Amino acid sequence: MAQEFLGSGMKFPPRINPATGRFEVSKGETSIKESVYIILMTQKSERWIRPEFGSSLTNYTFMDTSSTMLNVMAREVASDLMSQEPRLSDVNVRIDSTSKQGCLIIYIDYLIRETNVRDNLVFPFYLDTTWEDAEEELYFDE
């Protein structure tokens, strides 16, 4: 009952509960984390009714990974999250380009306004790999 004010919504990715036959629901901090993920995975102008929704991450796919460009990208990701997820404040984004070849690891730290709880999300962004290669690597990495 203490986290009801954080809201609830359909779980992402959508799943059906086999016992009830209804869509599963995520609540509280899980709902916020899924919302952040949806914002990052949605390209701006992808949604017709809300063209401002989403992030501009795909604009950086073939970018130079200089520190200047990484700072611009981090600032834009933080701005997108702050403007589109009202339950967040104090969003800090840090990007690591040295951990993995062809991949930027985006570390997102944020504060949940209503509970003053810090949470984070680690998001891999592939620069020169197709999504199929990324999924293959995820499942077959030894």
C-alpha positions, 0 to 999 in steps of 0.5 A: 500500500505504501507504493501505490502512488508510484503507479502500476501498468502493463508489464514490459514486455507484455506477458499473460498470466497463465493462471488468470489469462490477464496481462501481468502488471508491474507496480512501483519501482519496477514500473518506473524502471520499465518506463525508463527502458521503454523511453530509451528503446523508443525513437523520437517521432516513432509514435504518431500521436506523441512524436516527442516521446522517446529518446534520440539514441539512434541518432548516435549509432555511427557517431565518433566516441570522443568524450565530447560526443559521449557527454552530449549523448549523456546530457540528451539521455538525461534530459529525455528521461527528466522530461518524459518520466515525471516520477524521476528526479536527479538523473545522472547518466554516465557512458562507458565506451571502453568496456566492450568493442562496438558497445557503449554501456550507459549507466543511469542513476536516478532518484524516485521523487515520492520515496527518495529511493535511489535506483539505477539501470544499465543499458547497453547501446550497440554502435555498429552491430545489428540487433540480431548479432547483439541477441546472438551474443547475449544468448551464446556468450560463453 
